Amino acid sequence: MPEENGGNGGKKTGLLDKIQGDAKALKQVVQDKAKADLQTYKEPEKTQVFRSIFRVSHDDTPRSRALSVLTNVFFHLHPAKVNRDAVRYSFTWGMGGITFYLFIVLTFTGVMLMFYYHPTKVQAYRDILYLHHDVPFGQLLRNMHRWAAHMMIMTVWLHTLRVFLSGSYKKPREFNWCVGVILMVLTLLLSFTGYLLPDDQLGFWAVTVGTNMARATPLLGHEGPGGPQLGMTPFNDVRFALLGGSIVDANALLRAYIWHCIAIPLIASIFMGVHFWRVRKDGGISGPAPVMLESEIKEEKGPRPVIMKPSGIR
């Protein structure tokens, strides 16, 4: 019996020592993490988040001076090295470039349409009819703008899907992924604000439904969570700000025109510049692991094997 009790006591002691050892190890891990976090707060410019947003300077060495030129988007527009598999259409789908091309088409056709459009309740729909029936190539111009807008919605969604499926949003491109998501939202807002400009029944009811949904926006809508607590009413919430009033009328048309033709395109252009700059700074387009062709595989040259002959054979 004493031996058994001694054995149980030894097991308990060993278990207690193990628990204490694990607790000390966990405490050390927590302390190391706290020190690392403290160092991050002291030197935020050395963190990955900072490097993904801002340009990091190189050390003053001959190699670093060359890198400062090769990695500078203003000095050297294209990357010095490109993964050939990253530019395959089967990998990129070409959606980013097509989206930018459609934005250029929309900008050009939109400026042309502005010459014939007045954002007023009396003239807006008449201007659309005038474009269709009297302006040379006016219907073609409007259809180019409309279908390019629809295509841009599809291409920006496909581009976002491709980036997600290929894992291109991961380090070091996490900041550029956030910029891309903002651009996608701006594209949707461009399409939504353009709906009302023809001032027809389709645009009227689309904006009516969309702005009614805005009443349920958290904190900003008078029917949304936290909205009444912050003093939101039908006359000061986000819907009232979008429409410039309580109904879809002349004020809503004018505000949609300003957002669609001036504000959102300028904001989107700035974010596109940041987006392209970060693509270049992050090492170009992300791609799959490099694949070597059979002709590029070189045989390793090692020492020739020594053949031992049995003794007695000459």
N, C-alpha and C positions, 0 to 999 in steps of 0.2 A: 504493500500500500504506500509506504513512503516514497518508493521509487516512482510509482505512478503519479503521485502528487508532484514530485520533483519534475517529472516529465511534463505535466500540464503547466507547471509554473514556468518551465523553460520555453514552452510554446507561446505562453502569454507574453513573456518577456521579449521573445523574438518578434512577435506581432507588434508589440508596443514600440520596439526599436524601429521596425519597418515604417510604422505610421509616423513616428517622429522624423525619420529620414526623409519620407515623402513630403512632410510638412516643411522641412528645411529647404528641400529642393524647390518646392512651389514658392516659398518665400523668396528664394534667390531669383527665380524667374520673374516674379512680380517686381522685385527691386531692379533687375536689369531692364525690364520694360519701362519702368518709371524713369530710370536714367536716360534711356533712349528717347522717351517722349520729351523729357526736359531738354535734352540736347537738340531735339527737333524744334522746340519753341525758341531756343537760343539762336539757332542757325537754320531758319526755314528755307534759305536759298539752296541748301544741300539736299532737300527732300525730293522725292520723285514727283510729287504733285507740282512743286515749283518748277522743276525742269520740264514738265509736260506743258506748262503754260508760257513760261518766259524763256528767252534765249540765254544760254549759259556761256560765259566767256571762257576762252581757252588760255592755258598758261603761255607765257612768252618764250616759246621755243621755236626753232625752225619748223618742226613738224606741226606744231599747233598753229603757227602763222599760216601754213598752207591749209590746214583744216578750217581756219576762220574764213578763208576765201571759198573753199569748196563747199562748205556747209552754209554759206550766206546766200539767202534767196535772191538778194539784190546783185551780188557779185557773180553768182553762178546759179542761173535759173534752174537748170536740170541737175539731178544728182550725179555725182561722179561715177557711181556704179549703180546698175539697175538689175534686179533679179529678173531674168528673162521670163520666168514662169509667172511673175507678178503682173505682167502686161498682157497675158493671154486673155482673149475675150471670153473663153470658157471659164475663167476665174473671176474677172472683174465685171463681166457682162457689159462693160462700157457705160454703165448707168450714170456715173458721176459726170463724165464728159457730155453725155447726151442731155442731162439735166441743165448743165451750164449753157449748152447750145440753145436749148429751148428758152432759157431765161433771156438770152440775147435776142432771139426772135420775138419774144413777148415785149421786150423793151422797145424794139424798133417799131413793131406794129402798134404798140400802145401809144407811142409818141405820134404816129401818123393819125390814129383815131382821135387824139386830143384836138386836132385841128378842126374837127367837124362835130364836136360834142360839147353840150352845155349842161352842167349839173343842176338843172332846175326842173321842177315838176311839169312845167309847160313845154319845155323844149326837149327833154331827154329822150322820150320815146319817138318824137318826131325826127330827131337827129338819126336815130337808128333806121327809121324808114327812109330817110333821105340817103343814108349810106347804102341801103339795099337797092334803091331804085334809080337814083340820080347820079351819085358819085361814081366816076369810072373806076372799075375794079374795087368798089367799096365793099360789096358783099364778100369778095375774095379776101380783102384785108381783114374784115371782121371775123370771117371763118378761120383764117390763119391764127388770129389771136385767141379765138375760143378753143380751137382744137389743140393748139400749142399749150394752153393752160391745162386742158384735160390730160395731155401727154406728160406734162411736167409733174402733175400729181402722181401719176403711175410710176414714172421713172424715179422720183425721189423716194417713193415707198420701196421700189425694187432695190435701189441703191442701199437704203437702210437695211433691208433684209439681207442683202449680200454681205454687207459689213458684219452683221450679227452672226450669220451662219459661218463665215470664214474666221471669226474670232478677231477681226481687225480692230475691235474696240478695246482690246486689252493693252497692257503696258507695252510701250510708252505712249499709246495713242488714246488714253482715256479722256483727256481734255478735249481732243478733237472730236471724239464721239459725242460729247455734250454739245459742242458747237454744231455738229451735224443735226442733232435732235432739235435744236433751236431753229435751224434753217428749215427743217421739215415742218415745224409748227408755223413759221412765217409763210411758207408756201401754201399751207392750208388757209391761213388768214387772207392771203392774196386772192385765192380763189373765192373765198366767202364774200369778201368786200366787193369783188367784181360782179357778183351775182345781181346786186341791186342796181347797178348803173344803167342797164337798159330800161329800167322802170316799167317792166311788164309784170304780168300776174305771177309768172314763175319766180322772178326775183323778189317781188313783194312778199309772197308767202314763205319763201325760203328764209328771208331775213326775219320775218315775223316769228317763225318757228325757232330759228337759231337764237334770236335775242330773248325769246320767252324762256328758252333753256338757261340763258345766262342769269335769270332771276334766282336759280337754285345754286349759284356759285358759292362755295364756302367762304364766309366772312365778307364777301363783296356783294352778294345778292340778298334782297330782303326776304327771300324764301329759303335761303341756304342756311346750313349749320353755322351758328355764330353771328349771322347777319343782323337779326333783330337786336341781339345783345350789344352790337356795336352801333346801333342807331340807324341801320339801313332801312330806307323806305322806298316805295315805288318812284320817288322823285329825287333820289340821290344815290341809287345803287349803280352797279356796273351796266345794267340795261339802259338806264337813263343816260349814262355817259356815252354809250355806243350810239344811241339814237338821237341824242340831243333833245330829247323830249320823251313823252309817254307813248307815242305812236310812231309808226313808220311813215314819215312825211318828208317835207323838203329838207329839214335839218338832217335827217338820217341819210338822205341822198347826198348832201354836200359832205357830210363826215365820211361816208363810204368812199366818195371820190378822192378826198384828201388822203385817207389812209391807203387807198389802192394805188394812187398815182404818184404820191410823194413820200409819205412817211415809211410805209413798209418796204418799198423798193430800196430806199436809202439804207435802212437798217439791215436788210438782207444783203446788200452789196458790201457793207462793212463786215458782216459775219462771213461772207464768202471769201473776202480777202484774208481774214484770219484763218479760215478753213484751209485754203490753198497754201498759205504760209506754213501752217502746222504740218500739212502733208509733206512738204519739202523738209522741214526741220526734223521730222520724225523718221527720216531716212527714205522718203519716197513712198510709193504705194506698197502696202503690205502684201506679201505673197506667200505661197506655200514654200516648204523646204526646197532648196535648190536640187534639181534632178540632173545628174551627170549623164551625158550621152555615152554610148558604148565606145565611140571613137576617142572620148576624153579619158577613159579609164586606162591608166598606165600600169603595166605590170611592175611589181616591186622587184628590184634587182638585189638579191641577197648573195651570200657566199655560196659557191657551187658545192653541192654535196660531195663528200669524200667517200668513195667506194672502197671498202676494206676487202682485200683478197685473203682467202684462207692461206695459212702458212703451208708451204710445200708446193704451191702453184706458182709457176714462173712464166 
